[in-house]
C-alpha cells in the first residue's frame, strides 16, 4: 500500500489543529471597550483591503485562465492546467485570508493577556501565528493531494495516456501526473506575488508616513492615537506580514514538493520517488504540532530567553523530522540513504540561515549594536552602516545554500551530464533538501506570523493607556517579533533559493519530456544564454526599483494627509479630538492596488518575452541570472532593513540618549529607509525568482514551438 495516503491525513491534521488553536485564541478575553474599538478598526481596515485586493486579482486570474485554456485546447498544455492554476491561487489566497482574520482577532487579546503575565501574552500571540502556519501547510498539502489522487485515477485509463515506444504504462502515468501538477504552482506563485507586493506597499506606505510626520516632525510616540496613520500602520502589519508572508511561503512549500516530485520521475524513481516529498510534508506537520507545545517562557524573561523558547519548538520539530525521515527513505527508496542526507542538509541549512539572519539583525549581537552606535553621527552614517551590514550579511547565506546544494547533489549520486540518470538523481536530492528545509514550515511560519500580532498588541496597549508593566511586556514581545520576522524572511529567502533551483531543474526536465530530441546548449559563450543571464540578473533590480518607488509615492500621499489632519483638526495634538483614521486606510488601499500591477505583471510577462525571443536556452540563462542576483539582493535588503529597525528599538530602550534624542531621530530615518527594504522589495524578490520559473515551465511548449533565436 502506498504511503501517499499520509498526505491528505497530514493535511486534515494540520487544519484541525489550526481550528483548535483558533478556538483557543477566540476564547481569550479582548480587554476593555477601548481595546475592542481599536481592534475592530484594524479588523475592518484589513478586511476592506483584502476584499479590494482579491477583487482585482480575480480579474488577472480570469484573464490567465482564458489564456491557459486556449493553450490547452490547442495542445500546448493538458486540459487540467487552467483549473489547477485557479485552485493554486485560490488556496494560496485563502491561507493568507484565514491567517489574517485570526491575527486581527488576536491583537487586543494578546495585549489583555500580557496584563496577566508575559507567558500568557506569548501563548496567545504564538497560537495565532501557528494558525497561519498550519493553515498554509494544511491547505497546501490538500491542494497537492487532491490533484495527485484525481490525476492518478484519471490516468489509470491507458486511453488518457500518450505512451512512447518502449515506455511502460506506469512510467507514462507518473510522468503525466507530475507534468500536470507542476504547472499549478503558477497559480500559487501569482497569488503570492500580488499578496506580498500589494501588502508590502500598503504596510510600508502607512509605516513611513506615520514615522516621518508622527515621530520626526510632531515628536509623538510610534503608536500614539493622535497619529492619523496609526490604524493604517496596524492594518498594514497584518495584510503584509501575515497574509503576504503566508501566501509567499505557501508557494514555496507547494513549489518544493511538486518540483521534487517532477525530478523523481526524471531520475527514474517512479511513484516511490514522488511519494517521499509528499510523506515528508505530512511528517513535518506532525513534528511541528509537537514542537508548538514546547514554546513557553517565564515572567521577566530576557530577549535571549524568549528567543530560546521559540527556537526550542523549531529545533524539536526538526529533530523529529530528522529521525522519521530515515526509515521513510530506507524503505521507500530501497536503502538509498544518500537521499536521507540530502534532507538533513536542507534541514540544517534552514536552521543555519535563520541563525545568521538573527545574528545580523538582532540587537543582542554586535552588528546591530554597532549600527545603533553609528546613529550618534547622524542619518548619513546610519544609512551607510545599514547598507554595508546588509551586503556583508549575504556571505554566509550564499555559502550555506551552496554547501547544501553541493552536499545534497553529491550524496544523492549526482555525477553525469544533463539527462543522465545519476545527474537527475542528484537534482532530485537538491529538491529533497528544499523539502527538508520547508518541512518545519508549520512552526517556522508560526514564529514569523507571531510578530505582527505582538506589534499590534503593543500599539493597542499604548493607545488604550494600559499600565507601564503591560507595555514593557508587549515591548518585549514586539522586540522578539522584529527578530523572528527578520529570521522568517531569511528562511523564506533561503528556501526560495533552493526551491528556485529545483524549479529550474524541473523546467529542464519538462522540456525534455515535451521534446526528447531537444539538445540544450548552455555554454556561457552561447549568445542566447549570455543575454538571458544578463537580463535575468537585471530583473530583481528592476523589480526592487518598481516596488521601492511604489512605496515612496504611496507614502507621500500619507505624509500629506497626516500633515493636513494635524493642521486642520482642531484639538488633535492636544488629544481633545479624534483623528480620521479611515482616510489613511483608504489612501493606502487605493495606492497599493494601483502600484502593485507593474511589478506583478513584470514577473509574468518577462519570461514569456525572453522565451519567445531567445528560446529555451535563453530562458535557462534568465532563470540562472535571476536566481543568483535575486537571492543575494533579497538577503541584503531584508537584513539591512531588519538591522535598522532593531537598532532603532535598541536606542529606544535607553541607549545613546533614548527616545527623542538626535541618535533616535537618525535611527528613525534609517528605519524608514529600511521599511520598504525588509517588508516590500526584499521578501517579494523571492517570489519573483520562483514565479519566473513557474511561468517558464507552463509555457515551455510554446517556447519550443515559437522562438526567434
KOLLUMSE-391693 format. One record per residue (C-alpha): residue in three letters; x negated, y, z negated. Coordinates in steps of 0.5 Angstrom, whole numbers, padded with zeros to 4 digits, always signed. Each point is the difference from the previous one (the first is absolute). Layout:
N
alaXYZ...
% end
This chain:
709
unk+0000+0000+0000unk-0003+0007+0002unk-0001+0005-0006unk+0002+0005+0004unk+0007+0000-0004unk-0004+0003-0005unk+0000+0007+0004unk+0008+0001-0001unk-0001-0003-0007unk-0005+0005-0002unk+0004+0006+0004unk+0006-0002-0005unk-0004+0000-0006unk-0003+0007+0002unk+0007+0003+0001unk+0003-0003-0006unk-0006+0002-0005unk+0001+0007+0003unk+0007+0000-0001unk-0002-0002-0007unk-0005+0006-0001unk+0005+0005+0003unk+0006-0002-0005unk-0005+0001-0006unk-0002+0007+0003unk+0007+0002+0001unk+0002-0003-0007unk-0005+0005-0004unk+0003+0007-0002unk-0001+0006+0004unk-0001+0005-0005unk+0003+0007-0001unk+0005+0003+0004unk-0005+0005+0003unk-0005-0006+0002unk+0006-0003+0003unk+0002+0006+0004unk-0008+0001+0002unk+0000-0008+0002unk+0007+0001+0004unk-0003+0006+0004unk-0006-0004+0002unk+0004-0006+0002unk+0005+0004+0004unk-0006+0003+0004unk-0004-0007+0001unk+0007-0003+0003unk+0001+0006+0004unk-0007+0000+0003unk+0000-0008+0002unk+0007+0001+0003unk-0002+0005+0005unk-0007-0004+0001unk+0004-0006+0001unk+0005+0003+0005unk-0006+0003+0004unk-0004-0007+0000unk+0006-0003+0002unk+0000+0004+0007unk-0007-0003+0001unk+0002-0007-0001unk+0006+0000+0004unk-0005+0003+0006unk-0005-0005-0001unk+0005-0006-0001unk+0002+0002+0007unk-0007+0000+0003unk-0002-0006-0003unk+0007-0003+0002unk-0002+0002+0007unk-0007-0003+0000unk+0004-0007-0003unk+0005+0000+0006unk-0006+0001+0005unk-0004-0006-0003unk-0006+0004-0004unk+0003-0002-0007unk+0004-0005-0003unk+0008+0002-0001unk-0001+0000-0007unk-0006+0005-0001unk+0005+0006+0001unk+0004-0003-0006unk-0006-0002-0004unk-0002+0008+0001unk+0006+0002-0003unk+0000-0005-0006unk-0007+0002-0002unk+0001+0007+0000unk+0007-0001-0004unk-0003-0004-0006unk-0006+0005+0000unk+0004+0006-0001unk+0005-0004-0005unk-0006-0002-0004unk-0002+0008-0001unk+0007+0002-0001unk+0001-0005-0006unk-0006+0002-0003unk+0001+0007+0001unk+0007-0001-0004unk-0003-0003-0006unk-0006+0004+0000unk+0005+0006+0000unk+0004-0003-0006unk-0006-0002-0004unk-0003+0007-0001unk+0004+0003-0005unk+0001-0007-0003unk-0008+0000-0001unk+0000+0007-0003unk+0005-0002-0005unk-0004-0007-0001unk-0006+0004-0001unk+0003+0004-0006unk+0000-0007-0004unk-0007-0003+0002unk-0005+0000+0005unk+0001-0007+0002unk+0008+0001+0001unk-0002+0005+0005unk-0005-0004+0003unk+0005-0006+0001unk+0006+0004+0003unk-0005+0003+0005unk-0003-0006+0002unk+0006-0004+0000unk+0003+0005+0005unk-0007+0000+0004unk+0001-0008+0000unk+0007+0000+0003unk-0003+0004+0006unk-0006-0006+0000unk+0005-0006+0000unk+0005+0003+0005unk-0006+0001+0005unk-0002-0007+0000unk+0006-0003-0001unk+0003+0004+0006unk-0006-0001+0004unk+0000-0008-0001unk+0007+0000+0001unk+0000+0003+0007unk-0006-0005+0002unk+0004-0006-0003unk+0006+0002+0004unk-0004+0001+0007unk-0004-0006-0002unk+0005-0005-0001unk+0005+0003+0005unk-0005-0001+0006unk-0002-0007-0003unk+0007-0002+0001unk+0000+0004+0007unk-0006-0003+0003unk+0001-0007-0002unk+0004-0001+0006unk-0005-0001+0006unk+0005+0004+0005unk-0002+0006-0004unk-0008-0001+0001unk-0005+0001+0005unk-0005-0006-0001unk-0006+0001+0004unk-0003-0006+0004unk-0003-0005-0006unk+0003+0004-0005unk+0003-0004-0006unk+0007+0003-0002unk-0002+0001-0007unk-0005+0005+0002unk+0004+0003+0005unk+0005+0001-0005unk-0004+0003-0006unk-0003+0005+0006unk+0007+0002+0002unk+0002+0001-0007unk-0006+0004-0002unk-0001+0004+0006unk+0007+0003-0001unk-0001+0001-0008unk-0006+0004+0002unk+0004+0005+0003unk+0005+0002-0005unk-0006+0003-0004unk+0001+0006+0004unk+0007+0002-0003unk-0003+0000-0007unk-0006+0004+0002unk+0004+0005+0004unk+0005+0001-0006unk-0006+0000-0005unk-0004+0006+0004unk+0007+0004+0000unk+0001-0001-0007unk-0008+0001-0002unk+0000+0007+0004unk+0006+0003-0001unk+0000-0002-0007unk-0007+0003-0001unk+0002+0006+0004unk+0006+0001-0005unk-0004-0001-0006unk-0006+0004+0001unk+0003+0006+0003unk+0004+0000-0007unk-0006-0001-0004unk-0005+0005+0004unk+0006+0005+0000unk+0001-0001-0008unk-0007+0000-0002unk-0002+0007+0005unk+0006+0004-0003unk+0001-0003-0007unk-0007-0002-0002unk-0004+0005+0003unk+0004+0006+0001unk+0005+0000-0005unk-0004-0004-0005unk+0005-0004-0003unk-0001-0008-0001unk+0001-0005+0005unk+0007-0003-0002unk+0003+0007-0002unk+0007+0000+0001unk-0001+0007+0002unk-0003-0002+0007unk+0005-0001+0005unk-0004-0005+0004unk-0001-0005-0007unk+0006-0004+0002unk-0002-0001+0007unk-0007-0002-0002unk+0003-0005-0005unk+0004-0003+0006unk-0006+0000+0005unk-0004-0005-0005unk+0006-0005+0001unk+0001+0001+0007unk-0007+0000+0002unk-0004-0004-0005unk+0006-0005-0002unk+0004-0001+0007unk-0006+0002+0004unk-0005-0005-0003unk+0005-0006-0001unk+0001+0001+0008unk-0007+0000+0001unk-0002-0006-0004unk+0006-0004+0003unk-0003+0001+0006unk-0007-0002-0002unk+0003-0006-0003unk+0004-0003+0005unk-0005+0002+0005unk-0006-0004-0003unk+0005-0006-0001unk+0002+0000+0008unk-0006+0001+0003unk-0004-0005-0004unk+0006-0005+0002unk-0002+0002+0007unk-0007-0001-0001unk+0001-0007-0003unk+0003-0002+0007unk-0006+0003+0004unk-0004-0004-0005unk+0004-0007+0002unk+0002+0000-0008unk+0008-0001+0002unk+0005+0000-0004unk-0004-0001-0006unk-0004+0006+0001unk+0006+0004+0001unk+0003-0003-0007unk-0006+0003-0004unk+0000+0007+0000unk+0008-0001-0001unk-0001-0004-0006unk-0006+0005-0003unk+0005+0005+0000unk+0005-0004-0004unk-0005-0002-0005unk-0002+0008+0000unk+0007+0001-0002unk+0000-0005-0006unk-0007+0003-0002unk+0002+0007+0000unk+0006-0002-0004unk-0004-0003-0005unk-0005+0006+0000unk+0005+0005-0002unk+0001-0003-0007unk-0007+0002-0002unk+0001+0007+0002unk+0001+0004-0007unk-0004+0004-0005unk+0000+0003-0007unk+0001+0007-0003unk-0005+0005+0001unk-0004-0004+0006unk-0005+0004+0004unk+0000+0000+0007unk-0005-0006+0000unk+0005-0004-0004unk+0006+0002+0005unk-0004-0002+0006unk-0002-0007-0003unk+0007-0001-0002unk+0002+0001+0008unk-0007-0004+0002unk+0002-0006-0005unk+0006-0001+0004unk-0003+0000+0007unk-0006-0004-0002unk+0004-0005-0003unk+0004-0001+0006unk-0006+0000+0005unk-0003-0006-0005unk+0007-0004+0001unk-0001+0001+0008unk-0007-0002+0000unk+0002-0006-0004unk+0006-0002+0004unk-0003+0001+0007unk-0005-0005-0001unk+0005-0006+0001unk+0004+0003+0005unk-0006+0001+0005unk-0003-0007-0002unk+0007-0004+0001unk+0003+0004+0006unk-0007+0001+0004unk-0003-0006-0001unk-0005+0002-0005unk-0003+0005+0004unk-0002+0004-0007unk-0003+0006+0004unk+0006+0003+0001unk+0001+0000-0007unk-0006+0004-0001unk+0003+0005+0005unk+0006+0001-0004unk-0005+0001-0006unk-0004+0005+0004unk+0007+0004+0001unk+0002+0000-0007unk-0007+0002-0002unk+0000+0006+0005unk+0006+0003-0002unk-0002+0000-0008unk-0006+0003+0002unk+0003+0005+0005unk+0004+0002-0006unk-0005+0001-0005unk-0005+0004+0005unk+0006+0005+0001unk+0001+0000-0007unk-0007+0002-0002unk+0000+0006+0005unk+0007+0002-0001unk+0001-0001-0008unk-0002+0006-0005unk-0003-0006-0004unk-0006+0000+0004unk-0006+0004+0002unk+0002+0002+0008unk+0007+0004-0002unk-0003+0003-0007unk-0006+0003+0004unk+0005+0002+0005unk+0004+0004-0005unk-0006+0003-0002unk-0001+0003+0007unk+0006+0004-0001unk-0004+0005-0005unk-0003+0003+0006unk+0007+0001+0004unk+0004-0003+0005unk-0005-0001+0005unk-0005-0005-0003unk+0006-0003-0003unk+0002-0002+0008unk-0007-0001+0002unk-0001-0005-0006unk+0007-0004+0001unk-0002-0001+0008unk-0007-0003-0002unk+0003-0004-0005unk+0005-0003+0005unk-0005-0001+0005unk-0004-0004-0005unk+0005-0004-0002unk+0001-0003+0007unk-0006-0004-0001unk+0002-0005-0005unk+0007-0002+0003unk-0004-0001+0007unk-0005-0005-0003unk+0006-0003-0004unk+0004-0001+0006unk-0006-0002+0005unk-0002-0005-0005unk+0007-0003-0001unk+0000-0001+0008unk-0006-0003+0001unk+0001-0005-0006unk+0007-0002+0002unk-0002-0001+0007unk-0006-0004-0001unk+0003-0004-0006unk+0005-0002+0005unk-0004-0003+0005unk-0001+0006+0005unk-0005-0001+0005unk+0002+0000+0007unk+0002+0006+0005unk+0006+0003+0002unk+0005-0006+0001unk-0004-0005-0003unk+0004-0005-0006unk-0006+0002-0005unk+0001+0007+0002unk+0007+0000-0001unk+0000-0004-0007unk-0005+0006-0002unk+0005+0005+0002unk+0006-0004-0004unk-0005+0001-0006unk+0000+0007+0001unk+0007+0000+0000unk+0001-0004-0006unk-0005+0005-0004unk+0005+0005+0001unk+0006-0004-0002unk-0004-0002-0006unk-0001+0008-0002unk+0007+0001+0001unk+0002-0006-0004unk+0001+0004-0006unk+0004+0006+0003unk+0006-0001-0005unk-0004+0002-0006unk-0005+0004+0004unk+0005+0005+0003unk+0004+0000-0007unk-0006+0003-0003unk+0000+0005+0006unk+0007+0002+0000unk+0000+0001-0007unk-0004+0006+0001unk+0006+0005+0003unk+0004-0003-0006unk-0005+0002-0005unk-0001+0007+0004unk+0008+0002+0000unk+0000-0002-0007unk-0005+0005-0002unk+0004+0005+0004unk+0006-0002-0004unk-0003+0000-0007unk-0003+0007+0002unk+0007+0003+0003unk+0004-0003-0006unk-0004+0003-0005unk-0002-0006-0003unk-0005+0000-0006unk-0008+0000+0001unk+0000-0007-0002unk+0004-0002+0005unk-0003+0004+0005unk-0007-0003-0002unk+0003-0007+0001unk+0002+0002+0007unk-0006+0004+0002unk-0004-0007-0002unk+0005-0004+0005unk-0001+0005+0005unk-0007+0001+0000unk+0000-0008+0000unk+0005+0000+0006unk-0005+0005+0004unk-0006-0005-0001unk+0005-0006+0002unk+0003+0004+0006unk-0007+0001+0003unk-0002-0007-0002unk+0006-0002+0004unk-0002+0004+0006unk-0007-0003+0000unk+0003-0007+0000unk+0005+0002+0006unk-0005+0002+0004unk-0005-0006-0001unk+0006-0005+0001unk+0002+0005+0006unk-0007-0001+0003unk+0000-0008-0001unk+0007+0000+0003unk-0002+0004+0006unk-0006-0005+0001unk+0005-0006+0000unk+0005+0004+0005unk-0006+0002+0005unk-0002-0008+0000unk+0008-0001+0001unk+0000+0004+0006unk-0006-0003+0003unk+0004-0007-0001unk+0006+0003+0002unk-0003+0002+0007unk-0003-0007+0001unk+0007-0003-0001unk+0003+0005+0005unk-0005-0001+0005unk-0005-0006-0002unk-0004+0002+0006unk-0002+0007-0002unk-0007+0001-0002unk-0002+0005-0005unk-0006+0005+0002unk-0001+0003-0007unk-0007+0003+0001unk-0001+0007-0002unk-0003+0002+0007unk+0007-0002+0003unk+0003+0007+0001unk+0007-0002-0002unk-0003-0003-0007unk-0004+0006-0001unk+0005+0005+0002unk+0005-0004-0004unk-0005+0000-0006unk-0001+0008+0000unk+0008+0001+0001unk+0001-0005-0006unk-0005+0004-0004unk+0003+0006+0001unk+0008-0002-0001unk-0001+0000-0008unk-0003+0007+0000unk+0006+0003+0005unk+0005-0004-0005unk-0003+0003-0006unk+0000+0007+0003unk+0007+0000+0002unk+0002-0002-0007unk-0004+0005-0003unk+0003+0005+0004unk+0007-0002-0001unk-0001+0000-0008unk-0003+0007+0001unk+0006+0003+0004unk+0005-0003-0005unk-0004+0002-0006unk+0000+0008+0003unk+0008-0001+0000unk+0000-0002-0007unk-0005+0005-0002unk+0004+0006+0003unk+0007-0003-0003unk-0003+0000-0007unk-0003+0007+0000unk+0007+0002+0002unk+0003-0003-0005unk-0005+0003-0005unk+0001+0007+0003unk+0008+0000+0001unk+0003-0005-0006unk+0000+0005-0006unk-0002-0003-0007unk-0003-0007+0004unk-0007+0002-0003unk+0003+0001-0007unk+0004-0006+0000unk+0006+0003+0000unk+0003-0002+0007unk-0001-0007+0004unk-0004-0001+0006unk+0003-0002+0006unk-0003-0007+0001unk+0005-0003+0005unk-0003+0005+0005unk-0007-0002+0000unk+0002-0007+0000unk+0004+0001+0007unk-0006+0004+0003unk-0005-0006-0002unk+0005-0005+0003unk+0001+0004+0007unk-0007+0001+0000unk-0002-0007-0001unk+0005-0002+0005unk-0003+0004+0005unk-0007+0000-0001unk-0001-0008+0000unk+0002-0001+0007unk-0006+0002+0004unk-0005-0005-0005unk+0005-0005+0000unk+0001+0000+0008unk-0007+0000+0001unk-0001-0007-0003unk+0005-0003+0005unk-0002+0004+0006unk-0008+0000+0000unk-0001-0008+0000unk+0005+0000+0006unk-0003+0005+0004unk-0007-0003-0002unk+0002-0007+0002unk+0003+0003+0007unk-0006+0004+0002unk-0006-0005-0003unk+0004-0006+0000unk-0001-0006-0006unk-0008+0001+0000unk+0001+0008-0002unk+0006-0002-0005unk-0005-0004-0004unk-0005+0006+0000unk+0005+0004-0002unk+0002-0004-0006unk-0007-0001-0002unk-0002+0007+0000unk+0007+0002-0004unk-0001-0005-0005unk-0007+0002-0002unk+0001+0007+0000unk+0007+0000-0003unk-0003-0005-0005unk-0005+0005-0002unk+0004+0006+0001unk+0005-0002-0005unk-0004-0002-0005unk-0004+0006+0000unk+0007+0004+0000unk+0003-0004-0006unk-0006+0000-0004unk-0001+0008+0001unk+0007+0001-0002unk+0000-0004-0006unk-0006+0003-0003unk+0002+0007+0001unk+0007-0002-0003unk-0003-0003-0006unk-0006+0005-0001unk+0006+0005-0001unk+0003-0005-0005unk-0007+0000-0004unk+0000+0007+0000unk+0007+0001-0003unk-0002-0005-0005unk-0004+0006-0003unk-0007-0001+0003unk-0003+0006+0004unk+0005+0005-0003unk+0006-0004+0001unk+0007+0003+0003unk+0000+0007+0002unk-0008+0000+0001unk-0004+0002+0006unk-0002-0007+0001unk+0007-0002-0001unk+0002+0004+0006unk-0006-0002+0004unk+0003-0007-0001unk+0007+0001+0002unk-0003+0003+0006unk-0004-0007+0001unk+0006-0004-0002unk+0005+0004+0005unk-0005-0002+0006unk+0000-0007-0003unk+0007-0001+0000unk+0001-0001+0008unk-0006-0004+0000unk+0002-0005-0005unk+0007+0000+0001unk+0002+0001+0007unk-0006-0001+0005unk-0005-0005-0003unk+0006-0005-0002unk+0003+0001+0007unk-0006-0002+0003unk+0000-0007-0002unk+0007-0001+0003unk-0003+0004+0007unk-0005-0006+0001unk+0005-0005-0001unk+0005+0003+0004unk-0004+0001+0006unk-0002-0008-0001unk+0007-0002+0000unk+0002+0004+0006unk-0005-0003+0004unk+0002-0007-0002unk+0007+0002+0002unk-0002+0003+0007unk-0005-0005+0001unk+0003-0003+0006unk+0002+0007+0003unk-0008+0002+0000unk-0002-0007+0003unk+0005+0002+0006unk-0001+0007+0001unk-0006+0004-0001unk-0005+0005+0004unk-0007-0003-0002
% end
